[in-house]
């Protein structure tokens, strides 16, 4: 059996960054589900675990880490398997196993449960973790991602969503996508981040940071593997079984956040995910924002998230 690749000196220098305002986050590795995961931590209080999406890593939550810490939470952003400073394993990129990574990190942090906040692929995994390990998820906040069953039906039946997700279909080719992501020092990453944003484009520093992180050896391949599973498993027994498991309703308060200009996940695809939630469910659409609302308008996003987390009785 091939051993997981440990974080290299290159990955350490690229991903162990500080957050705006000069705040010093605590960087460390934790063991969970047979691998090691890099986390960035700030603050004390109830645990809020933040899950990034593609093509990013933990640093996408830099603004929320400070906002949550200032609001009295223990804010932890993790690098998903194969990304940032976490292990690059040869297998294990199906959503059920990736969700076990997430719940394993919660246990490794010594907490009984966590509020999960996930964006894009991280949102998909947050939905999955809440359904698979409900006792470990206190609350759920999902950004720019429909419920997995809504995602599946939109990908199969909505021509516009299929077109919007053309990059996922392109990922099914062997080796070519990896080369494209790392060519010219990650130029495609910069283009994707800018194209998927609304009018408030990311600054050059953020774009350059994501480019460097994608060029860490094996990151491009590991970043693509979850999307290959999502498509290739649609008609396979393991995929059918997974989506049957996802019929299990989410029974924790859920906040669903989406940008009205998101070109990757259409609003129509995401809306309606509340049918899989048997608990207070709040839908919040950010006008004029794209696929990265937490970066495009961090103040408004953080205020919405913190207020909801502090609300003892979130409404429907």
C-alpha positions, 0 to 999 in steps of 0.5 A: 500500500502506498503511504500518504505523501507528507506535507513538503517544505514547499507546501508549508511555506505556501499555505501556512499564512497569516490572516488580514490585520496581522492576526496570528493563526495557529497552524498544526496538523491533526490525524483523522481517518487515516491521514493528516490534515492541516488546520488553521485555528483562531479564537476560543469557544464553540467549534466552527469548522470551515471547509473550502472549495475548488480551486482554493484551500483554507485561506479562502476563510481568512476573513471569517476566521477573524470575524468568528474568533472576535464573536466568541467562537473557536474558528478552524479552517481545514485543508481538505484531503490532497490540498494545501498542507494536508496529506495527498493520499492515492485514494479516498476522494469519494464524498463519503470518505471525505466527509469522514475526514471532516467528522474525524477532524472534529473528534481529533480537535477534542470537540463533541460537535461543530457548526460546519461551514462549507463552500463549493465542494466543502459545502457538498461535504458539509451536506454529506457529513450532516446526513452521515454523522448527525451527532457531530454536526451542531449546525450547518451553513452551506455556500454556493452548493445545492444538496447532493441530490439536488446537484445530481438532478440538476446535472442530469436534467437541467441543460443550463446547469450542465453547461455551467458545470462544463469544467467538471465534465472536462475534468473527466479526461486523464492527465490533461486537466492536471497539466492545464491547472498547473501550466504557466504557474497556475494561470487557469486558476487565476482565470477561474477565480476571476470568471466565477466572481461577480463584479467585485473581483479578487485582488492580485494577492489572493489570485497569486496565493491560489495559483501558488497553492495549486502548483504544489506537487500532486495538488491539481490531481487530488483536487480533481479526483472528487469531481471525477468520482461525482460524474463517473459514479452517477450510474455506478452502484457505489454512486447510486448507493451514496445518493440513496443514503443522502435521502436521509434528511438533515436534522440540524438548523441550516443556513444556505447562502448563495450569490445571485450572479453565481455562474457555476451553481445556478440559483435555480439548482441550489434553491429547493435544497430545503426539502432535505432539511427537517429543521429550521432552514434559512435561504439567503441570496446575496445580490450582485455576488458570484460564486465566492460571496465570503470573499467578494463581500466578507463583511456582509457574509461574516455578519450574516453567518455570525448572527445566525450562529448566535441566534438561539432559535433560527427561523425557517 
